[in-house]
Amino acid sequence: MPTRWYRERKNEHYYKKAKRQGYRARSAYKLLQIQKKYDIMSPGDVVIDLGAAPGGWSQVAAERAKEVVAVDLDRMQPIDNVTFLQGDMTEDETLEQIRRHVDEADVVISDMSPELTGNYTMDQARSVWLADNALQVARELLRPNGNFVCKVFMGEDYEEFRDEVRQAFNMVKPFTPEASRKSSSEIYLVAKQFTGVQ
């Protein structure tokens, strides 16, 4: 079992690495590790990044794709090759806002997380709710055979949500990037080959 000292060193390592390499957040390495293992983005892709601020995932996506549309409740500083939309992904108007910029996407990625209350049952349920909102965006906007990645907290609603994702994609794998904090209950569902099932 890693010691607290080791965990803090690892967290500090990714934080410092992000600063050194010009990424806005250490979370950029989570997406880099997902990309390395599952190859979810390709040159020429249109990517929608949900819960994008401060922009670490958008930076990674912009390095690998043709176009990125980033969405968040909070404002985000501009990034080359990224269109930023400020909006709430749980509201229909935000989906319409995205549609005004792109008709279809090749990849939908979501690092959305609820504001933590300290009540794990509530926080986990809200994380699944946000992930489900991301899945609805994927169902609405992904091209056939498109890919989807979303963060969700482990807990009683996790398996039901995973099964829902499986209904819409040919391959679904849970993945915990090395860059995730060991103390975190987050997991990423990596889903490939969208079948078009609504």
C-alpha positions in Angstrom: 0.0 0.0 0.0 1.6 3.3 -1.0 2.5 5.6 1.8 1.0 9.1 2.0 4.5 10.5 1.3 4.7 8.4 -1.9 1.2 9.5 -3.1 2.1 13.2 -2.4 5.4 12.8 -4.3 3.5 11.3 -7.3 0.9 14.1 -7.3 3.6 16.7 -7.1 5.5 14.9 -9.9 2.5 15.2 -12.3 1.9 18.8 -11.2 5.5 19.8 -11.8 5.6 17.9 -15.1 2.4 19.8 -16.3 4.1 23.1 -15.5 7.2 22.1 -17.2 5.5 20.8 -20.4 3.0 23.7 -20.6 -0.2 21.8 -19.7 -2.7 23.7 -17.6 -3.6 20.8 -15.3 -2.0 17.5 -14.1 -5.2 15.9 -15.4 -3.7 16.2 -18.9 -1.6 13.1 -18.2 -4.8 11.1 -17.5 -6.0 11.7 -21.0 -2.5 11.1 -22.4 -2.4 7.7 -20.7 -5.9 6.9 -21.9 -4.8 7.9 -25.5 -1.6 5.8 -25.3 -3.5 2.7 -24.2 -6.7 2.9 -26.3 -5.9 5.3 -29.2 -9.2 7.1 -29.0 -8.3 10.2 -31.0 -6.8 10.5 -34.5 -5.7 13.4 -36.8 -8.7 14.7 -38.6 -11.1 14.0 -35.7 -13.6 16.4 -34.2 -13.5 16.2 -30.4 -16.0 17.5 -27.9 -14.5 18.0 -24.4 -17.1 18.3 -21.6 -16.1 19.8 -18.3 -13.0 21.3 -20.0 -11.8 24.0 -17.7 -9.0 24.8 -17.1 -8.1 23.2 -20.4 -5.6 20.3 -19.8 -7.7 17.8 -21.7 -8.5 20.3 -24.5 -4.7 20.9 -24.9 -4.1 17.2 -25.3 -7.0 16.8 -27.8 -5.9 19.8 -29.8 -2.5 18.2 -30.3 -4.1 15.1 -31.8 -7.3 16.2 -33.5 -8.4 18.5 -36.2 -11.0 20.4 -34.2 -11.9 20.6 -30.5 -15.1 22.1 -29.0 -14.7 22.6 -25.2 -17.6 23.2 -22.8 -17.6 24.2 -19.2 -19.6 26.2 -16.7 -16.4 28.2 -15.9 -14.6 30.4 -18.3 -11.4 29.0 -19.9 -8.5 30.9 -21.4 -8.2 30.5 -25.2 -6.3 27.5 -26.7 -5.2 27.3 -30.4 -7.6 25.0 -32.4 -10.2 24.9 -29.6 -13.6 26.6 -29.6 -14.8 27.3 -26.1 -18.5 27.4 -25.2 -19.5 28.5 -21.7 -22.6 26.5 -20.6 -24.1 23.9 -18.3 -24.0 20.4 -19.8 -27.1 19.4 -17.9 -29.2 21.9 -19.9 -30.6 21.3 -23.4 -29.6 24.8 -24.5 -25.9 23.9 -24.1 -26.3 20.9 -26.5 -27.9 23.2 -29.0 -25.0 25.6 -28.6 -22.6 22.7 -29.5 -24.8 21.8 -32.5 -24.4 25.3 -33.8 -20.6 24.6 -34.1 -20.5 21.0 -35.1 -23.0 18.6 -36.6 -21.2 15.5 -35.6 -18.1 14.4 -33.6 -15.7 11.6 -33.7 -14.9 11.6 -30.0 -16.7 12.8 -26.9 -14.5 13.1 -23.7 -15.7 14.1 -20.3 -13.7 14.8 -17.1 -16.8 16.4 -15.5 -16.9 16.1 -11.7 -19.4 17.3 -9.2 -18.5 19.8 -6.5 -17.7 17.5 -3.6 -19.9 17.8 -0.6 -18.1 15.2 1.6 -21.1 12.9 1.5 -19.7 10.1 -0.7 -23.1 8.6 -1.5 -24.4 12.0 -2.8 -21.1 12.8 -4.6 -21.0 9.4 -6.3 -24.7 9.7 -7.4 -24.0 13.1 -8.8 -20.9 11.9 -10.7 -23.0 9.2 -12.4 -25.6 11.8 -13.2 -23.0 14.0 -14.9 -21.5 11.0 -16.7 -25.0 10.1 -17.9 -25.4 13.6 -19.3 -22.1 13.1 -21.2 -23.4 9.8 -22.5 -26.5 11.6 -23.9 -24.2 14.1 -25.7 -22.3 11.1 -27.2 -25.5 9.5 -28.3 -26.7 12.7 -29.9 -23.6 13.8 -31.7 -21.2 10.9 -32.2 -20.7 9.5 -35.7 -21.0 5.7 -36.1 -17.9 4.0 -34.7 -17.0 7.1 -32.7 -15.4 7.0 -29.2 -16.4 8.1 -25.8 -14.4 8.6 -22.5 -16.0 9.7 -19.2 -15.0 9.9 -15.6 -17.3 8.4 -13.0 -16.9 7.7 -9.3 -17.1 4.0 -8.2 -20.2 3.1 -6.1 -23.6 1.5 -6.2 -24.7 3.3 -9.4 -21.5 2.5 -11.4 -22.4 -0.9 -12.8 -25.8 0.2 -14.0 -24.2 3.1 -15.8 -21.5 1.0 -17.3 -24.1 -1.4 -18.7 -25.9 1.5 -20.2 -22.7 2.5 -22.0 -22.2 -1.1 -23.2 -25.6 -0.9 -25.0 -24.3 1.9 -27.2 -20.6 0.8 -27.9 -19.0 -2.4 -29.1 -16.0 -2.1 -26.6 -16.2 -0.7 -23.1 -13.3 -0.8 -20.7 -12.8 0.6 -17.2 -9.4 2.3 -16.8 -7.6 4.0 -14.0 -4.7 6.1 -15.3 -1.4 6.1 -13.5 -1.9 9.9 -13.1 -5.0 9.4 -11.0 -4.6 9.9 -7.2 -4.5 6.6 -5.4 -6.9 7.9 -2.9 -9.4 8.8 -5.6 -12.5 6.6 -6.3 -12.6 7.9 -9.9 -12.5 5.6 -12.8 -12.7 6.3 -16.6 -14.9 4.3 -18.9 -13.4 4.1 -22.3 -15.9 3.2 -25.0 -15.1 2.6 -28.6 -17.1 1.9 -31.8 -20.4 3.7 -31.2 -23.2 1.6 -32.6 -25.7 4.4 -33.1 -28.0 3.0 -30.4 -30.0 5.9 -28.7 
